[in-house]
Amino acid sequence: MAEPAANLALDDDPVPKWTIDELAGLVGLPVRTLREYQSGGILHAPRRQGRVGWYGISHLRRLQLIARLRDRGYSLAGIADLLGNWSAGADLGEVLGLEPDQLVHIDEPGAPADLDQLRTLLPTMIPDHLAALEATGVLELMQPDRFCVPSPSLLQLTVDALDAGLTPDGVIALLNAISQAADTVTDQVVRQIGALPADRDPQATATFLQRGRGLLAHGVGRLTLHRIGQRLGVDTEAELDPTIRRIIEHRGDPT
């Protein structure tokens, strides 16, 4: 895959976008190859503005993953199977046999939002901290004054944290930490998917990918909560309520 062209820098624009010709030049592939990937379902459709399709950083990363898999001997059909198995991951209840109300929602749908809605939800952060919220990934700019909220849960966490008295800077610091942790996990998962050998049992690979989504979502969340409990001195779930009460009672107490 070709190095990014100098006039198509990735860091200058917080929401990179290219036409299909520009993207093809960026990755060193013919336009017809990109269209073949689209028709085969392994490259997602561009975002449309009028009659023009715009491709972004997610398309670039998908093409980089496709290139790594092809280098490891995967056919286009095999890549489609891999990506399809990941996208159609098993519900965590099927994986672990737990009740639905015990689980995180691994396929939490994103939600649209406009600037007025965000200003109503976050009056102390919009518009002054809008760019910082975008940088954390809690908001994604889709078009002028129109946003996607990839995880409404994190947006609700933001609202609750502000209501509890965290400063906007404190909330941004928390969201940045979550974003950085997510990037670390994401990079490693994508790296290992790209390293999957093409000659292994297809069913074992499918099982890893399908169950992996649910196990990752639940496992990372539970491990994080467990580590927070350890930092708070909570050894068991039964100690959580009194610990929370103790924190509330001693707010502002330097000891």
Secondary structure in CASP SS format (residue, H / E / C, confidence):
PFRMAT SS
TARGET T0000
AUTHOR 0000-0000-0000
METHOD secondary structure of the structure
MODEL  1
M C 1.00
A C 1.00
E C 1.00
P C 1.00
A C 1.00
A H 1.00
N H 1.00
L H 1.00
A C 1.00
L C 1.00
D C 1.00
D C 1.00
D C 1.00
P C 1.00
V C 1.00
P C 1.00
K C 1.00
W E 1.00
T C 1.00
I H 1.00
D H 1.00
E H 1.00
L H 1.00
A H 1.00
G H 1.00
L H 1.00
V H 1.00
G C 1.00
L C 1.00
P C 1.00
V H 1.00
R H 1.00
T H 1.00
L H 1.00
R H 1.00
E H 1.00
Y H 1.00
Q H 1.00
S H 1.00
G C 1.00
G C 1.00
I C 1.00
L C 1.00
H C 1.00
A C 1.00
P C 1.00
R E 1.00
R E 1.00
Q E 1.00
G C 1.00
R C 1.00
V E 1.00
G E 1.00
W E 1.00
Y E 1.00
G C 1.00
I H 1.00
S H 1.00
H H 1.00
L H 1.00
R H 1.00
R H 1.00
L H 1.00
Q H 1.00
L H 1.00
I H 1.00
A H 1.00
R H 1.00
L H 1.00
R H 1.00
D H 1.00
R C 1.00
G C 1.00
Y C 1.00
S C 1.00
L H 1.00
A H 1.00
G H 1.00
I H 1.00
A H 1.00
D H 1.00
L H 1.00
L H 1.00
G H 1.00
N H 1.00
W H 1.00
S H 1.00
A C 1.00
G C 1.00
A C 1.00
D C 1.00
L H 1.00
G H 1.00
E H 1.00
V H 1.00
L H 1.00
G C 1.00
L C 1.00
E C 1.00
P H 1.00
D H 1.00
Q H 1.00
L C 1.00
V C 1.00
H C 1.00
I C 1.00
D C 1.00
E C 1.00
P C 1.00
G C 1.00
A E 1.00
P E 1.00
A E 1.00
D E 1.00
L H 1.00
D H 1.00
Q H 1.00
L H 1.00
R H 1.00
T H 1.00
L H 1.00
L C 1.00
P C 1.00
T C 1.00
M C 1.00
I C 1.00
P C 1.00
D C 1.00
H C 1.00
L H 1.00
A H 1.00
A H 1.00
L H 1.00
E H 1.00
A H 1.00
T H 1.00
G C 1.00
V C 1.00
L C 1.00
E E 1.00
L E 1.00
M E 1.00
Q E 1.00
P C 1.00
D C 1.00
R E 1.00
F E 1.00
C E 1.00
V E 1.00
P C 1.00
S C 1.00
P H 1.00
S H 1.00
L H 1.00
L H 1.00
Q H 1.00
L H 1.00
T H 1.00
V H 1.00
D H 1.00
A H 1.00
L H 1.00
D H 1.00
A C 1.00
G C 1.00
L C 1.00
T C 1.00
P H 1.00
D H 1.00
G H 1.00
V H 1.00
I H 1.00
A H 1.00
L H 1.00
L H 1.00
N H 1.00
A H 1.00
I H 1.00
S H 1.00
Q H 1.00
A H 1.00
A H 1.00
D H 1.00
T H 1.00
V H 1.00
T H 1.00
D H 1.00
Q H 1.00
V H 1.00
V H 1.00
R H 1.00
Q H 1.00
I H 1.00
G H 1.00
A C 1.00
L C 1.00
P C 1.00
A C 1.00
D C 1.00
R C 1.00
D C 1.00
P H 1.00
Q H 1.00
A H 1.00
T H 1.00
A H 1.00
T H 1.00
F H 1.00
L H 1.00
Q H 1.00
R H 1.00
G H 1.00
R H 1.00
G H 1.00
L H 1.00
L H 1.00
A H 1.00
H H 1.00
G H 1.00
V H 1.00
G H 1.00
R H 1.00
L H 1.00
T H 1.00
L H 1.00
H H 1.00
R H 1.00
I H 1.00
G H 1.00
Q H 1.00
R H 1.00
L C 1.00
G C 1.00
V C 1.00
D C 1.00
T C 1.00
E H 1.00
A H 1.00
E H 1.00
L H 1.00
D H 1.00
P H 1.00
T H 1.00
I H 1.00
R H 1.00
R H 1.00
I H 1.00
I H 1.00
E H 1.00
H C 1.00
R C 1.00
G C 1.00
D C 1.00
P C 1.00
T C 1.00
END
